[in-house]
Amino acid sequence: MQPALLRFANELSATLVRIFAYVGAVVLLVVVAGRIFDTPSVEAAIEPAARSDWQNVERPYRAFSVTVPEFAEPMPGYAIRRHASAGGRKDVMTWGAPDGAGSRLMIEVYRPGAELKRFGEPAAEIAIRTAGLGQASALTPADAIESKFGRVTTFDFTAGAGERVRQCLGFVRAFGEPRLQLSGWYCKGGAEVVERATLSCALERLSLVMAASEPKVQELFARAETRRKFCAPKPAFRTATTLRRNDWIEAPKTPKLRGRVAAR
Protein backbone atom coordinates (compact mmCIF):
# COMPACT_ATOMS: atom_id res chain seq x y z
CA MET A 1 0.00 0.00 0.00
CA GLN A 2 2.75 2.40 0.92
CA PRO A 3 4.69 2.00 -2.34
CA ALA A 4 1.50 2.64 -4.33
CA LEU A 5 0.82 5.87 -2.47
CA LEU A 6 4.40 6.98 -2.97
CA ARG A 7 4.17 6.26 -6.70
CA PHE A 8 0.87 8.18 -6.96
CA ALA A 9 2.38 11.17 -5.15
CA ASN A 10 5.35 11.21 -7.52
CA GLU A 11 3.11 11.06 -10.58
CA LEU A 12 0.89 13.84 -9.19
CA SER A 13 3.89 16.03 -8.50
CA ALA A 14 5.27 15.46 -12.01
CA THR A 15 1.85 16.26 -13.51
CA LEU A 16 1.59 19.52 -11.57
CA VAL A 17 5.09 20.51 -12.67
CA ARG A 18 4.16 19.92 -16.33
CA ILE A 19 0.92 21.91 -15.94
CA PHE A 20 2.78 24.89 -14.43
CA ALA A 21 5.36 24.63 -17.21
CA TYR A 22 2.64 24.67 -19.87
CA VAL A 23 0.89 27.65 -18.25
CA GLY A 24 4.18 29.53 -17.99
CA ALA A 25 4.97 28.83 -21.64
CA VAL A 26 1.54 30.11 -22.71
CA VAL A 27 1.94 33.29 -20.64
CA LEU A 28 5.39 33.83 -22.14
CA LEU A 29 4.04 33.41 -25.67
CA VAL A 30 1.23 35.90 -24.96
CA VAL A 31 3.69 38.48 -23.64
CA VAL A 32 6.02 38.06 -26.64
CA ALA A 33 3.14 38.25 -29.12
CA GLY A 34 1.82 41.36 -27.42
CA ARG A 35 5.19 43.10 -27.78
CA ILE A 36 5.52 42.05 -31.42
CA PHE A 37 2.05 43.17 -32.56
CA ASP A 38 1.64 46.15 -30.26
CA THR A 39 1.18 49.37 -32.37
CA PRO A 40 2.88 52.40 -30.83
CA SER A 41 0.56 55.37 -30.22
CA VAL A 42 1.03 58.18 -32.72
CA GLU A 43 0.71 61.78 -31.53
CA ALA A 44 -0.20 64.46 -34.06
CA ALA A 45 2.62 66.88 -34.73
CA ILE A 46 0.06 69.70 -35.09
CA GLU A 47 -2.89 70.02 -32.80
CA PRO A 48 -6.20 70.21 -34.71
CA ALA A 49 -7.54 73.73 -34.97
CA ALA A 50 -10.53 74.49 -32.82
CA ARG A 51 -13.69 74.55 -34.85
CA SER A 52 -15.20 78.00 -35.11
CA ASP A 53 -18.73 78.51 -33.85
CA TRP A 54 -19.37 80.68 -36.91
CA GLN A 55 -19.84 79.06 -40.31
CA ASN A 56 -20.01 80.70 -43.74
CA VAL A 57 -23.20 80.27 -45.73
CA GLU A 58 -22.32 78.88 -49.15
CA ARG A 59 -25.04 80.65 -51.15
CA PRO A 60 -25.86 83.85 -49.32
CA TYR A 61 -29.16 85.57 -50.05
CA ARG A 62 -28.56 89.27 -49.52
CA ALA A 63 -30.73 90.77 -46.81
CA PHE A 64 -29.17 94.25 -47.08
CA SER A 65 -28.04 96.49 -49.89
CA VAL A 66 -25.71 99.47 -50.16
CA THR A 67 -23.78 101.06 -53.01
CA VAL A 68 -20.62 103.11 -52.47
CA PRO A 69 -19.74 104.93 -55.74
CA GLU A 70 -16.43 106.12 -54.28
CA PHE A 71 -15.03 102.63 -54.93
CA ALA A 72 -14.16 101.21 -58.35
CA GLU A 73 -16.64 98.38 -57.67
CA PRO A 74 -19.57 100.11 -55.93
CA MET A 75 -21.37 96.84 -55.13
CA PRO A 76 -19.83 95.02 -52.16
CA GLY A 77 -18.58 91.53 -51.67
CA TYR A 78 -21.22 89.82 -49.56
CA ALA A 79 -20.80 87.07 -46.95
CA ILE A 80 -23.16 85.59 -44.38
CA ARG A 81 -21.97 83.84 -41.22
CA ARG A 82 -24.29 81.75 -39.08
CA HIS A 83 -23.71 80.62 -35.50
CA ALA A 84 -23.58 76.84 -35.55
CA SER A 85 -25.87 76.27 -32.58
CA ALA A 86 -27.30 79.55 -31.25
CA GLY A 87 -28.86 81.08 -34.38
CA GLY A 88 -26.94 84.36 -34.68
CA ARG A 89 -26.35 85.85 -38.12
CA LYS A 90 -23.78 88.31 -39.48
CA ASP A 91 -24.17 89.95 -42.89
CA VAL A 92 -20.73 91.26 -43.88
CA MET A 93 -20.24 93.64 -46.82
CA THR A 94 -16.74 94.57 -47.98
CA TRP A 95 -15.20 96.92 -50.55
CA GLY A 96 -11.59 97.04 -51.71
CA ALA A 97 -9.03 94.27 -52.20
CA PRO A 98 -7.51 92.86 -48.98
CA ASP A 99 -4.01 92.94 -50.47
CA GLY A 100 -4.52 96.10 -52.51
CA ALA A 101 -3.03 99.51 -51.88
CA GLY A 102 -6.35 101.34 -52.04
CA SER A 103 -9.07 102.10 -49.53
CA ARG A 104 -11.14 99.41 -47.85
CA LEU A 105 -14.57 99.44 -46.21
CA MET A 106 -16.43 96.86 -44.14
CA ILE A 107 -20.01 97.06 -42.87
CA GLU A 108 -21.41 94.28 -40.68
CA VAL A 109 -25.04 93.84 -39.66
CA TYR A 110 -25.16 91.50 -36.66
CA ARG A 111 -28.42 89.96 -35.48
CA PRO A 112 -27.45 87.86 -32.43
CA GLY A 113 -29.14 84.70 -31.27
CA ALA A 114 -28.73 82.86 -27.99
CA GLU A 115 -24.93 83.08 -28.27
CA LEU A 116 -24.89 86.69 -27.02
CA LYS A 117 -26.66 88.16 -24.01
CA ARG A 118 -25.63 91.77 -24.54
CA PHE A 119 -23.38 93.77 -26.85
CA GLY A 120 -19.93 94.71 -25.61
CA GLU A 121 -18.36 98.14 -25.26
CA PRO A 122 -18.07 100.01 -28.60
CA ALA A 123 -14.26 100.00 -28.62
CA ALA A 124 -14.17 96.25 -27.95
CA GLU A 125 -16.76 95.55 -30.66
CA ILE A 126 -14.69 97.44 -33.21
CA ALA A 127 -11.40 95.86 -32.10
CA ILE A 128 -12.85 92.36 -32.65
CA ARG A 129 -13.60 93.25 -36.27
CA THR A 130 -10.14 94.56 -37.16
CA ALA A 131 -8.51 91.12 -37.36
CA GLY A 132 -8.38 91.18 -41.15
CA LEU A 133 -6.51 94.49 -41.21
CA GLY A 134 -3.37 93.37 -39.41
CA GLN A 135 -2.10 94.84 -36.18
CA ALA A 136 -4.41 97.64 -34.99
CA SER A 137 -3.25 100.32 -32.58
CA ALA A 138 -5.22 101.56 -29.60
CA LEU A 139 -8.52 103.07 -30.60
CA THR A 140 -9.06 106.77 -29.95
CA PRO A 141 -12.62 108.12 -29.54
CA ALA A 142 -13.68 110.41 -32.38
CA ASP A 143 -16.71 112.60 -33.06
CA ALA A 144 -19.95 110.69 -33.55
CA ILE A 145 -21.62 110.55 -36.96
CA GLU A 146 -25.24 111.62 -37.23
CA SER A 147 -27.08 109.20 -39.50
CA LYS A 148 -30.56 107.95 -40.26
CA PHE A 149 -29.89 105.24 -37.63
CA GLY A 150 -29.11 107.86 -35.00
CA ARG A 151 -25.73 108.72 -33.48
CA VAL A 152 -23.00 106.32 -34.60
CA THR A 153 -20.00 106.00 -32.28
CA THR A 154 -16.63 106.24 -34.05
CA PHE A 155 -12.97 105.61 -33.20
CA ASP A 156 -9.77 106.58 -35.00
CA PHE A 157 -7.06 103.93 -35.26
CA THR A 158 -4.20 102.77 -37.45
CA ALA A 159 -3.82 99.26 -38.83
CA GLY A 160 -0.95 97.30 -40.35
CA ALA A 161 2.76 97.28 -39.72
CA GLY A 162 6.01 98.20 -41.46
CA GLU A 163 5.60 100.09 -44.70
CA ARG A 164 1.85 99.39 -44.96
CA VAL A 165 0.09 101.45 -42.28
CA ARG A 166 -3.50 102.48 -42.88
CA GLN A 167 -5.41 105.29 -41.24
CA CYS A 168 -8.84 103.98 -40.25
CA LEU A 169 -12.15 105.00 -38.76
CA GLY A 170 -14.13 102.36 -36.85
CA PHE A 171 -17.85 102.70 -36.11
CA VAL A 172 -20.58 100.93 -34.16
CA ARG A 173 -24.30 101.47 -33.48
CA ALA A 174 -26.27 98.97 -31.38
CA PHE A 175 -30.03 98.63 -30.90
CA GLY A 176 -31.85 96.98 -28.03
CA GLU A 177 -35.13 96.24 -29.80
CA PRO A 178 -34.72 94.62 -32.20
CA ARG A 179 -31.36 93.26 -31.14
CA LEU A 180 -29.16 94.43 -33.99
CA GLN A 181 -25.74 96.01 -34.33
CA LEU A 182 -24.14 97.95 -37.18
CA SER A 183 -20.36 98.01 -37.04
CA GLY A 184 -17.25 98.04 -39.21
CA TRP A 185 -14.44 100.27 -40.39
CA TYR A 186 -13.30 102.48 -43.25
CA CYS A 187 -9.55 102.53 -43.99
CA LYS A 188 -7.47 104.52 -46.44
CA GLY A 189 -4.60 103.01 -48.38
CA GLY A 190 -2.04 104.90 -46.30
CA ALA A 191 -1.76 107.59 -43.65
CA GLU A 192 -4.02 110.11 -45.42
CA VAL A 193 -7.06 111.55 -43.66
CA VAL A 194 -10.20 109.40 -43.68
CA GLU A 195 -13.18 111.13 -45.30
CA ARG A 196 -15.94 110.84 -42.72
CA ALA A 197 -18.48 111.91 -45.35
CA THR A 198 -17.84 108.73 -47.35
CA LEU A 199 -18.66 106.54 -44.36
CA SER A 200 -21.63 108.69 -43.43
CA CYS A 201 -23.10 108.40 -46.95
CA ALA A 202 -22.51 104.63 -46.99
CA LEU A 203 -24.59 104.27 -43.83
CA GLU A 204 -27.29 106.52 -45.29
CA ARG A 205 -27.51 104.26 -48.35
CA LEU A 206 -27.72 101.04 -46.32
CA SER A 207 -31.17 99.56 -46.89
CA LEU A 208 -33.09 96.40 -46.12
CA VAL A 209 -33.79 93.99 -48.99
CA MET A 210 -35.63 91.22 -47.17
CA ALA A 211 -36.35 90.16 -43.60
CA ALA A 212 -39.81 88.67 -43.87
CA SER A 213 -39.48 86.70 -40.64
CA GLU A 214 -38.31 89.74 -38.65
CA PRO A 215 -40.97 92.47 -38.67
CA LYS A 216 -39.12 94.47 -36.02
CA VAL A 217 -36.08 94.75 -38.28
CA GLN A 218 -38.38 95.90 -41.10
CA GLU A 219 -39.83 98.54 -38.82
CA LEU A 220 -36.37 99.73 -37.77
CA PHE A 221 -35.26 100.32 -41.35
CA ALA A 222 -38.61 101.84 -42.32
CA ARG A 223 -38.26 104.44 -39.55
CA ALA A 224 -34.65 105.07 -40.56
CA GLU A 225 -35.67 105.78 -44.17
CA THR A 226 -37.88 108.63 -43.01
CA ARG A 227 -34.76 110.32 -41.58
CA ARG A 228 -32.49 109.60 -44.52
CA LYS A 229 -30.28 112.38 -45.85
CA PHE A 230 -29.69 111.86 -49.55
CA CYS A 231 -26.00 112.38 -50.23
CA ALA A 232 -25.31 114.51 -53.27
CA PRO A 233 -22.78 113.06 -55.72
CA LYS A 234 -19.38 114.67 -55.85
CA PRO A 235 -19.09 117.45 -58.45
CA ALA A 236 -17.57 116.30 -61.72
CA PHE A 237 -14.02 117.34 -62.50
CA ARG A 238 -14.05 120.47 -64.60
CA THR A 239 -12.29 120.09 -67.89
CA ALA A 240 -11.91 122.37 -70.89
CA THR A 241 -15.19 121.07 -72.28
CA THR A 242 -17.11 121.76 -69.07
CA LEU A 243 -15.81 125.26 -68.43
CA ARG A 244 -18.34 127.97 -69.02
CA ARG A 245 -18.06 129.40 -72.47
CA ASN A 246 -17.26 133.08 -72.51
CA ASP A 247 -18.03 133.96 -76.11
CA TRP A 248 -20.91 135.87 -77.64
CA ILE A 249 -23.22 132.85 -77.64
CA GLU A 250 -23.16 132.60 -73.86
CA ALA A 251 -22.90 136.36 -73.31
CA PRO A 252 -25.78 138.26 -71.64
CA LYS A 253 -28.61 139.38 -73.84
CA THR A 254 -27.69 143.01 -73.20
CA PRO A 255 -23.92 143.10 -73.18
CA LYS A 256 -22.04 146.07 -71.84
CA LEU A 257 -20.67 148.19 -74.65
CA ARG A 258 -17.35 149.83 -74.58
CA GLY A 259 -16.90 153.52 -75.25
CA ARG A 260 -19.58 156.16 -75.53
CA VAL A 261 -22.62 156.12 -77.71
CA ALA A 262 -22.97 159.24 -79.76
CA ALA A 263 -26.04 161.27 -79.01
CA ARG A 264 -28.58 161.58 -81.77
Sine and cosine of phi, psi and omega as CSV:
sin_phi,cos_phi,sin_psi,cos_psi,sin_omega,cos_omega
0.00,0.00,-0.68,0.73,-0.05,-1.00
-0.92,0.40,-0.67,0.74,0.05,-1.00
-0.89,0.46,-0.58,0.82,0.01,-1.00
-0.91,0.41,-0.66,0.75,0.03,-1.00
-0.91,0.42,-0.63,0.78,0.00,-1.00
-0.91,0.41,-0.64,0.76,0.01,-1.00
-0.92,0.40,-0.63,0.78,0.03,-1.00
-0.90,0.44,-0.67,0.75,0.00,-1.00
-0.90,0.44,-0.63,0.78,0.01,-1.00
-0.91,0.40,-0.67,0.74,0.00,-1.00
-0.91,0.41,-0.63,0.77,0.03,-1.00
-0.90,0.44,-0.67,0.74,0.01,-1.00
-0.90,0.44,-0.67,0.74,0.01,-1.00
-0.91,0.42,-0.61,0.79,0.01,-1.00
-0.91,0.42,-0.69,0.72,0.02,-1.00
-0.89,0.46,-0.63,0.78,0.02,-1.00
-0.89,0.46,-0.68,0.74,0.01,-1.00
-0.91,0.42,-0.64,0.77,0.01,-1.00
-0.89,0.46,-0.73,0.69,0.01,-1.00
-0.89,0.46,-0.57,0.82,0.02,-1.00
-0.92,0.38,-0.67,0.74,0.04,-1.00
-0.89,0.46,-0.71,0.70,-0.01,-1.00
-0.89,0.46,-0.67,0.74,0.03,-1.00
-0.89,0.46,-0.64,0.77,0.01,-1.00
-0.91,0.41,-0.65,0.76,0.02,-1.00
-0.90,0.44,-0.70,0.72,0.01,-1.00
-0.88,0.48,-0.65,0.76,0.01,-1.00
-0.90,0.43,-0.66,0.75,0.03,-1.00
-0.89,0.45,-0.65,0.76,0.02,-1.00
-0.89,0.46,-0.68,0.73,0.00,-1.00
-0.90,0.44,-0.70,0.71,0.00,-1.00
-0.90,0.44,-0.70,0.71,0.00,-1.00
-0.89,0.46,-0.63,0.78,0.03,-1.00
-0.88,0.47,-0.65,0.76,0.01,-1.00
-0.94,0.34,-0.55,0.83,-0.02,-1.00
-0.95,0.32,-0.72,0.69,-0.12,-0.99
-1.00,-0.08,0.02,1.00,0.01,-1.00
-0.94,0.35,0.79,-0.61,0.01,-1.00
-1.00,-0.06,0.86,-0.51,-0.01,-1.00
-0.90,0.44,0.60,-0.80,0.02,-1.00
-0.93,0.36,0.68,-0.73,-0.03,-1.00
-0.95,-0.30,0.81,-0.58,0.04,-1.00
-0.98,-0.19,0.72,-0.70,-0.02,-1.00
-0.91,0.42,0.70,-0.71,0.01,-1.00
-0.94,0.35,-0.49,0.87,0.01,-1.00
-0.85,-0.52,0.80,-0.61,0.03,-1.00
-0.93,0.37,0.67,-0.75,0.00,-1.00
-0.89,0.46,0.65,-0.76,-0.02,-1.00
-0.93,0.36,0.62,-0.78,0.02,-1.00
-0.91,0.42,0.72,-0.70,-0.03,-1.00
-0.95,0.31,0.76,-0.65,-0.02,-1.00
-0.95,0.30,0.56,-0.83,0.06,-1.00
-0.96,0.27,-0.29,0.96,-0.02,-1.00
-0.98,-0.22,0.75,-0.66,-0.03,-1.00
-0.84,-0.55,0.65,-0.76,0.02,-1.00
-0.97,0.24,0.67,-0.74,0.09,-1.00
-0.99,0.11,0.80,-0.60,-0.11,-0.99
-0.91,0.42,-0.71,0.71,-0.02,-1.00
-0.87,-0.49,1.00,0.09,-0.09,-1.00
-0.96,0.29,0.75,-0.67,0.14,-0.99
-0.99,-0.12,0.88,-0.48,-0.14,-0.99
-0.93,0.37,0.83,-0.56,0.05,-1.00
-0.99,-0.10,-0.29,0.96,-0.04,-1.00
-0.73,-0.69,0.39,-0.92,-0.03,-1.00
-0.65,-0.76,0.62,-0.78,0.10,-1.00
-0.34,-0.94,0.64,-0.77,0.04,-1.00
-0.87,-0.49,0.73,-0.68,0.01,-1.00
-0.86,-0.52,1.00,-0.09,-0.08,-1.00
-0.91,0.40,-0.23,0.97,0.02,-1.00
-0.94,0.35,-0.26,0.97,0.03,-1.00
-0.99,-0.16,0.44,-0.90,0.00,-1.00
-0.87,0.50,-0.59,0.81,0.08,-1.00
-0.92,-0.39,1.00,-0.08,-0.11,-0.99
-0.88,0.48,-0.53,0.85,0.00,-1.00
-0.99,0.17,0.68,-0.73,-0.11,-0.99
-0.99,0.12,0.33,-0.94,0.30,-0.95
-0.95,0.30,0.64,-0.77,-0.15,-0.99
-0.81,-0.58,0.77,-0.64,0.05,-1.00
-0.69,-0.72,0.55,-0.84,0.06,-1.00
-0.83,-0.55,0.76,-0.65,0.05,-1.00
-0.87,-0.49,0.75,-0.66,0.00,-1.00
-0.92,-0.39,0.63,-0.78,0.12,-0.99
-0.96,0.27,0.73,-0.69,-0.16,-0.99
-0.89,0.46,-0.54,0.84,-0.11,-0.99
-0.80,-0.60,-0.37,0.93,-0.15,-0.99
-0.97,-0.24,-0.15,0.99,0.13,-0.99
1.00,-0.03,0.02,1.00,0.02,-1.00
-0.92,0.39,0.41,-0.91,-0.01,-1.00
-0.64,-0.77,0.67,-0.74,0.06,-1.00
-0.81,-0.58,0.87,-0.49,0.12,-0.99
-0.99,-0.14,0.90,-0.44,-0.11,-0.99
-0.90,-0.43,0.85,-0.52,0.03,-1.00
-0.91,-0.41,0.74,-0.67,-0.07,-1.00
-0.74,-0.68,0.56,-0.83,0.09,-1.00
-0.78,-0.62,0.56,-0.83,0.02,-1.00
1.00,0.00,0.56,-0.83,-0.02,-1.00
-0.98,0.22,0.70,-0.71,0.00,-1.00
-0.85,0.53,-0.60,0.80,-0.03,-1.00
-0.99,-0.16,0.09,1.00,-0.04,-1.00
-0.99,0.16,0.19,-0.98,-0.02,-1.00
-1.00,-0.07,-0.04,1.00,-0.05,-1.00
-1.00,-0.01,-0.16,-0.99,-0.01,-1.00
-0.95,0.31,0.36,-0.93,0.04,-1.00
-0.67,-0.74,0.51,-0.86,0.01,-1.00
-0.62,-0.79,0.66,-0.75,0.06,-1.00
-0.69,-0.72,0.77,-0.64,0.09,-1.00
-0.82,-0.57,0.81,-0.59,0.01,-1.00
-0.87,-0.49,0.74,-0.67,0.11,-0.99
-0.94,-0.35,0.93,-0.38,-0.10,-1.00
-0.94,-0.33,0.87,-0.50,0.11,-0.99
-0.92,-0.40,0.99,-0.13,-0.13,-0.99
-0.95,0.30,0.42,-0.91,0.13,-0.99
-0.95,-0.32,-0.64,-0.77,-0.02,-1.00
-0.96,0.27,-0.13,0.99,-0.04,-1.00
-0.97,0.26,-0.22,0.97,-0.07,-1.00
-0.71,-0.71,0.81,-0.59,0.03,-1.00
-0.99,0.11,-0.69,0.72,0.00,-1.00
-0.49,-0.87,0.45,-0.89,0.02,-1.00
-0.95,0.32,0.49,-0.87,0.00,-1.00
-0.99,0.14,-0.08,-1.00,0.05,-1.00
-0.91,0.42,0.54,-0.84,-0.05,-1.00
-0.80,0.60,-0.71,0.70,-0.02,-1.00
-0.88,0.48,-0.66,0.75,-0.01,-1.00
-0.92,0.39,-0.64,0.77,0.00,-1.00
-0.89,0.45,-0.63,0.78,0.02,-1.00
-0.94,0.33,-0.69,0.73,-0.03,-1.00
-0.86,0.52,-0.60,0.80,0.01,-1.00
-0.88,0.48,-0.53,0.85,-0.11,-0.99
-1.00,-0.08,0.18,0.98,0.02,-1.00
-0.98,-0.20,0.16,0.99,-0.07,-1.00
-0.86,0.51,-0.61,0.80,-0.04,-1.00
-0.97,0.23,-0.03,1.00,-0.03,-1.00
-0.99,-0.15,-0.10,1.00,-0.11,-0.99
1.00,-0.08,-0.28,-0.96,-0.05,-1.00
-0.92,0.39,0.84,-0.55,-0.01,-1.00
-0.96,-0.29,0.70,-0.71,0.00,-1.00
-0.98,0.20,0.06,-1.00,0.00,-1.00
-0.87,0.50,0.67,-0.74,-0.03,-1.00
-0.98,0.18,0.66,-0.75,0.02,-1.00
-0.91,-0.41,0.81,-0.58,0.00,-1.00
-0.84,0.54,0.67,-0.74,0.03,-1.00
-0.82,-0.57,0.09,-1.00,-0.01,-1.00
-0.90,0.44,0.63,-0.77,0.01,-1.00
-0.94,0.35,0.42,-0.91,0.06,-1.00
-0.97,-0.24,0.78,-0.63,0.08,-1.00
-1.00,0.09,0.82,-0.57,-0.05,-1.00
-0.67,-0.75,0.04,-1.00,0.03,-1.00
-0.92,0.39,-0.28,0.96,0.06,-1.00
-1.00,-0.05,0.09,1.00,-0.06,-1.00
0.99,-0.16,-0.29,-0.96,-0.03,-1.00
-0.96,0.27,0.80,-0.60,0.00,-1.00
-0.96,-0.29,0.86,-0.51,0.00,-1.00
-0.95,0.31,0.68,-0.73,-0.03,-1.00
-0.77,-0.64,0.40,-0.92,0.04,-1.00
-0.64,-0.77,0.69,-0.72,0.15,-0.99
-1.00,0.07,0.61,-0.79,0.12,-0.99
-0.32,-0.95,0.26,-0.96,0.09,-1.00
-0.91,-0.41,0.51,-0.86,-0.03,-1.00
-0.72,-0.70,0.50,-0.87,0.00,-1.00
0.97,-0.23,-0.05,-1.00,-0.01,-1.00
-0.44,-0.90,0.32,-0.95,0.02,-1.00
0.93,0.36,-0.74,-0.68,-0.04,-1.00
-0.97,0.22,-0.39,0.92,-0.03,-1.00
-0.98,-0.17,1.00,-0.09,0.07,-1.00
-0.84,-0.54,0.84,-0.55,-0.03,-1.00
-0.97,-0.24,0.60,-0.80,0.16,-0.99
-1.00,-0.04,0.77,-0.64,-0.15,-0.99
-0.74,-0.67,0.34,-0.94,0.09,-1.00
-0.76,-0.65,0.90,-0.43,0.05,-1.00
-1.00,-0.08,0.44,-0.90,-0.03,-1.00
-0.56,-0.83,0.42,-0.91,0.04,-1.00
-0.37,-0.93,0.63,-0.78,0.08,-1.00
-0.56,-0.83,0.89,-0.46,-0.05,-1.00
-0.94,-0.35,0.53,-0.85,0.04,-1.00
-0.84,-0.55,0.59,-0.81,0.02,-1.00
-1.00,0.06,-0.59,0.80,-0.02,-1.00
-0.58,-0.81,0.96,-0.29,0.02,1.00
-0.96,0.28,0.33,-0.95,0.03,-1.00
-0.96,0.29,0.95,-0.30,-0.07,-1.00
-0.41,-0.91,0.59,-0.81,0.01,-1.00
-0.70,-0.72,0.76,-0.65,0.14,-0.99
-0.98,-0.20,0.76,-0.64,0.00,-1.00
-0.42,-0.91,0.17,-0.98,0.03,-1.00
0.45,-0.89,-0.39,-0.92,-0.02,-1.00
-0.37,-0.93,0.37,-0.93,0.09,-1.00
-0.76,-0.65,0.86,-0.51,-0.09,-1.00
-0.83,-0.56,0.64,-0.77,0.10,-0.99
-1.00,0.08,0.17,-0.98,-0.01,-1.00
-0.96,0.30,-0.35,0.94,-0.02,-1.00
-0.57,-0.82,-0.61,-0.79,-0.07,-1.00
-1.00,-0.05,0.19,0.98,-0.01,-1.00
-0.94,0.34,0.29,-0.96,-0.06,-1.00
-0.93,0.37,0.67,-0.75,0.03,-1.00
-0.99,0.15,0.78,-0.62,0.03,-1.00
-0.98,0.20,0.95,-0.31,-0.01,-1.00
-0.91,0.42,-0.48,0.88,-0.01,-1.00
-0.90,0.45,-0.56,0.83,0.01,-1.00
-0.90,0.44,-0.71,0.71,0.03,-1.00
-0.92,0.39,-0.66,0.75,0.00,-1.00
-0.87,0.50,-0.70,0.72,0.00,-1.00
-0.93,0.38,-0.57,0.82,0.04,-1.00
-0.89,0.46,-0.66,0.75,0.03,-1.00
-0.93,0.36,-0.58,0.82,0.04,-1.00
-0.91,0.43,-0.54,0.84,-0.05,-1.00
-1.00,0.08,-0.17,0.99,0.00,-1.00
-0.91,0.41,0.83,-0.55,-0.05,-1.00
-0.70,-0.71,0.33,-0.95,0.00,-1.00
-1.00,-0.01,0.75,-0.66,0.04,-1.00
-1.00,-0.10,-0.77,0.64,0.02,-1.00
-0.40,-0.92,0.68,-0.74,0.12,-0.99
-0.32,-0.95,0.85,0.53,-0.12,-0.99
-0.86,0.51,-0.54,0.84,-0.05,-1.00
-1.00,0.05,0.02,1.00,-0.04,-1.00
-0.77,-0.64,0.99,0.17,-0.03,-1.00
-0.89,0.46,-0.48,0.88,0.00,-1.00
-0.94,0.35,-0.57,0.82,0.08,-1.00
-0.93,0.38,-0.65,0.76,0.06,-1.00
-0.86,0.50,-0.67,0.74,0.00,-1.00
-0.91,0.41,-0.64,0.77,0.02,-1.00
-0.86,0.51,-0.73,0.68,-0.02,-1.00
-0.96,0.30,-0.52,0.86,0.05,-1.00
-0.91,0.41,-0.68,0.73,0.05,-1.00
-0.90,0.43,-0.63,0.78,-0.01,-1.00
-0.90,0.44,-0.60,0.80,-0.03,-1.00
-0.89,0.45,-0.48,0.88,0.02,-1.00
-0.94,0.33,-0.29,0.96,0.01,-1.00
-0.95,-0.31,0.20,0.98,-0.09,-1.00
-0.93,0.36,0.66,-0.75,0.11,-0.99
-0.96,-0.29,0.91,-0.42,-0.06,-1.00
-0.97,0.24,0.89,-0.45,-0.04,-1.00
-0.96,0.26,0.77,-0.64,0.04,-1.00
-0.98,0.22,0.63,-0.78,0.04,-1.00
-0.90,0.43,0.45,-0.89,0.03,-1.00
-0.90,0.43,0.61,-0.79,0.00,-1.00
-0.88,0.47,0.62,-0.79,-0.02,-1.00
-0.93,0.37,0.50,-0.87,0.02,-1.00
-0.92,0.40,0.76,-0.65,-0.06,-1.00
-0.99,0.13,0.85,-0.53,0.04,-1.00
-0.92,-0.39,-0.06,-1.00,0.00,-1.00
-0.89,0.46,-0.48,0.88,-0.04,-1.00
-0.99,0.13,-0.30,0.95,-0.03,-1.00
-0.98,-0.20,-0.15,0.99,0.05,-1.00
-0.91,0.41,0.54,-0.84,-0.01,-1.00
-0.91,0.41,0.74,-0.67,0.02,-1.00
-0.95,0.30,0.61,-0.79,-0.06,-1.00
-0.85,-0.52,0.56,0.83,0.01,-1.00
-0.98,-0.22,-0.19,-0.98,-0.11,-0.99
-0.93,0.36,-0.39,0.92,-0.01,-1.00
-0.92,0.39,-0.66,0.75,-0.03,-1.00
-1.00,-0.06,0.02,1.00,-0.03,-1.00
-0.94,0.35,0.35,-0.94,0.05,-1.00
-0.87,0.49,0.40,-0.92,-0.02,-1.00
-0.89,0.46,-0.55,0.84,0.00,-1.00
-0.88,-0.48,0.99,0.11,-0.07,-1.00
-0.94,0.34,0.45,-0.89,0.08,-1.00
-0.97,0.26,0.77,-0.64,-0.01,-1.00
-1.00,-0.08,0.54,-0.84,0.05,-1.00
-1.00,0.02,0.46,-0.89,0.02,-1.00
0.98,0.22,-0.14,-0.99,-0.03,-1.00
-0.96,-0.28,0.55,-0.83,0.07,-1.00
-1.00,-0.04,0.79,-0.61,-0.03,-1.00
-0.92,0.40,0.67,-0.74,0.00,-1.00
-0.96,0.27,0.62,-0.78,-0.01,-1.00
-1.00,-0.10,0.00,0.00,0.00,0.00
